Amino acid sequence: MSDPPGFEKFENSARAIANGQGLLWRIESRAGKVSYLFGTMHSSEPAAKSFDNLVLRALGRSSVVATELPGASTRRVAAELRRLVANRSFRPQGAALSGLPEDTRREVERRVSVAGIPPAVADQLQPWYLALTVSRSNCAANPRAGTDTETADARIERLALEQGSTLLGLESPVEQVDALASIPDDVALRMLRDTAVKRLKPEDMESTITGLYSTRRIGYLLAMRGPAWAGVFDIDGYAEFISAFITRRNLTMLQRALPIFSGGRAFVAVGALHLPGDYGMVELIRRAGFTVTRIW
């Protein structure tokens, strides 16, 4: 590590993130009814869907299973999401990248052109859409033929139906896209600027998140801010973009999840980044009067 004092400072900051460690949580209502909250990765990578036995046992005990958006990886739901994004991504007034310095703008235009969006078109798209575009790796967008494409969420949904559980959703496609479209321009532009100036690669971002997920320290992502994370990897703009997208959705999903938890024998699976922080799902559920205990 090139900067041990810097890394120590980061570690201390990361450990201070509320509920920043752990993926499986036991939720107990005031009436003593027990349910579970699990953080997933929306990915088909083996690390995402090779569930620990504790997770499988919790799922097996549950008569109700809820995910963010059931069937999100199916053609029907994916097509609906693409349609909604297309309808919200156009920017009539143009000048999407006018807030960036010229050299940074050229690098952003180069990156989005690699993704198939010409510069003239990019200027007519919303900054949040461009930020989302440059954050996706080619591997994620175009999986190799023969690859098992079942995502972690899809596996949970399949297992739930196989065991006869009721499957519920915490969001609608419209709500997910509305949350994306609500990300302020300055937050999206900051992510684009950081990506261009710091030469961040989507593959590096995904690798970092996968590594944190595998060690059940996903909350550490929220601490990756400042002049230079441990002198090695600063993803401040990305962390802010993710936080803006997640916080609004947490409040929506919380309202749907609370009655489910009150009934007991439920397994609620949301993206792992929804769990940590002062406005993460774990803390919000605790504030709602439930006893929340980390299991794994």
N, C-alpha and C positions, 0 to 999 in steps of 0.2 A: 504494500500500500504506500503510495507516494506521499501521503500526508497523514501520518498516524494521529496527530492531535485533532485534525479536521474530522477524521473518521470517528474518533471518540466523541467529539461534539455531536456528530450526526447520530451516533448510537444512542446517546443520552436523549436527544430530541425525539428520536423514533420511539424509544421506550415510553416516552411521556404521552404518546398518542393514545387516547382513550380506546380501549378494546382493540388495540392494534395487533394483537397476537391471538390466533385461534380461528378455526373455521366452523366448528360445531358447537352450538350452545343449547343448553337445556332451559326451556322457558316454562315456568310454573305460575299458574294463575293464583289469585287469592283463595280460590276454592280448592286449590291443590291439584288442579288438572295439569298434566305435563304434555308439552310439545317440544319440538326441536326447530332450531334455525340453523341453516347450513349455507356457507358461502361457496359458490361455484366459480369456475372460469367458463366463459361462453366460448368454448374451444373444443376441438376434437382431438387435441393432443393427448397422448396416453397419461401424462401427468395430471391432466384435468379430470379424467373420467375413471381413473383407477382408484376407486373409493376405498378408504380405510374400512375395516370391519365394523368399527364403531358407527360410522355413517350408515352402512348397510343395515345394521341392527336397528338404528333409530328409524330409518325409513320403513323397515319391516314391521315396526310396532304401530305405524301410523295408518289410520283409516282415511285421513284427508291429506292430500299432498298439493301444495301450491307452488307454482313457479311464476317468474315474472310475466312471461307471455307464452303460454302453452302452444306448442307447434311452431315456434319461431323459426326453426330451420326447415320447415316444410315449404314446398313450392308455393302453396296458396298464401301463407302468412308472409313469406319473404317477398312475394310479388306485391302484396298490399303495402308492406313497408317501403319498397322501392317506389311505388306510385306516390305515396304520401311524401317521401323525401323529395321526389322530383317536383311535386307541386309547391313545396316550401323552399326549395333551394335557389329559385330564380331571384335575382336582385334587379328589379326594374330600373333603378337609378344608376346601376353600374358602379364603377369606381371601387370595387371590392378591396383592392390592394393599394389604394391611394395613400393609406396611412403608413405604408412601409417605405424605408429608404430605398433608393433606386437599385443599389446592388443587391439588397435583400429581396426586393421584389423580383428581380431577374432570377435569383436562385429558387424562389418559391414557384415562379412560373415554369422553371425547368423541371422541378419536382412534380408538379401537377400534370405537366405535359407527358411525363413518363407514365403517368396513370391514365393517359388518353384524353386529357382535357387541354385543348389549345389555349394559349395565353388570352386571345381575344374572348374566348368563351369564359375562361376563369374570372375575368373581370366582371362578368354578369352573374356570378354566383355568390351566394352568401358566404362570408368568412367561416362560419361554423362548418359548412359543407366542405370547403377547401381544407380546413384543419383535419376533418375526419378522413378526407381522401389521403393526405400525406401521412396519416398515422397508421395506415394499413399496409402490411407487407405483401409482396407478390405471392408468397406462399399461402398466406391466409385468404387472399382473394382468389387464387387459382390453385386449389389443392391438386396434387398429383393423381393421375388415374390409378385406380386400385386402392387408394387410401381409404381407410375407414373414416367416414365423414360424420358419424353420429357424434353429436356434441354431448358434453356432460349433462346439460339440461335435458336433452332428448333422452338420454339413458335413464335419468331419474323419472321422467314422464312414462317411459316404457315400463320400467320396473313397477311404478305405481299402478298402472293399468293391469299389469300381469298379476298383481297381488289383490286386485279388486278394490283399490282405494279410489275415492272420489278425487278427480283432478280439477283444480281451480286455477285461475289466473289473477295476478295482482295488478296488471296493467292492460291497457288496450294499445294497439298499434298507433292510434292517434295520439295517445298520451305520451308514448315514447318519443315520437317525432316532435311533438310540441315542446318537450323538454329539451331536445337538441336545438330546435329553432329559437329557444329562449336564451341560449348562451350569448352574452353580450359580445359585440364586435371586438371590443378591445381585448377581451380574454382570448378569443379565437385568433386574433392577429398576433397576440403575444406568443401563442403556441407556434404559429407559422414562422414568426421571426426567430424564435429559439431553435426551431427545427432547421432553419436555413443557416443561421449564423454559427450554431454549434455543430452543424453537420450530423445531427442525430438521425439514426437509421431506424425505421419501424421495426426491423428485426432485432435491434438492440433493446428497444423498448419492450417488445414482446418477451424477449429472453429475460429481461430484468423482472418483469411481472411474473413470469412462470417460475423463476427462481424464488421470489418472495412467496409465491403461493405454495410451492413445494415444501417450504420451511414454515408455513403457516404464519408468516409475518407480513401479510399483505398491507397492513396499516403503515408499514415503513414507507410506502410510496408517498404518503401525505407529508412525510418529513423531508422529502427530497427537494428542498427549496433553498434558496440563498445563492451567494456568488458562485460557489462551486461545491457540489456535494462531495465531501471528502477529497476535494481536489481532483476528482476523477470524472464525475458524471452529474451534470446539473440538468434536471428536467422540470424546472420551476414552472415554465409555461404549460407543459403537459399536465402537471399535477393540478394547476389551477383550472385548466379546461375540464379535466375529469371531475374535479370537485363541483364545478358549476353545473355539470350535467347530472351528477348524482344527487345533490342535496334536494333539489325540487322533487325528484322521483321518490326519494326516501319518504317524504311526507305523504305522497299519494299512496305508496305501497303500505305504509304503516296503517292507514285507515282501513285498508282491506284486510290486513293481517291480524289486527287486534281481535276481531270477532272469531277468527279462525283459532287463534291461540286460546281464547276464552273457552272454546268448546273442548279443548284437549285432544290428545292423540293425533296431532297434526305435525307434518314435516313441511317446513317452508324453506324453499331454496331460492336465493337471490344471488346476484353477482357479488363476489367476495368484497369488492370495493365499497359495497353498500353497508358493510358491517362496522368499520372503525370510525373513530372521530366523535366529537361532541354532538354532531347531528347525524351520526350513523344509526343504522337500525338497532344495533344492540343497546345503545344508550337511550334511544327514543322508546324502545319497548320497556326498558327498566323504568323510565320516568312515568310510563303509563300505569305503573303499579305491579308489574310482573317481577318475579325473582328470576334473574338471568345468571346462569352459571356456565363458565367455559368447560366443555368436556374434552375437546381435542383441537 
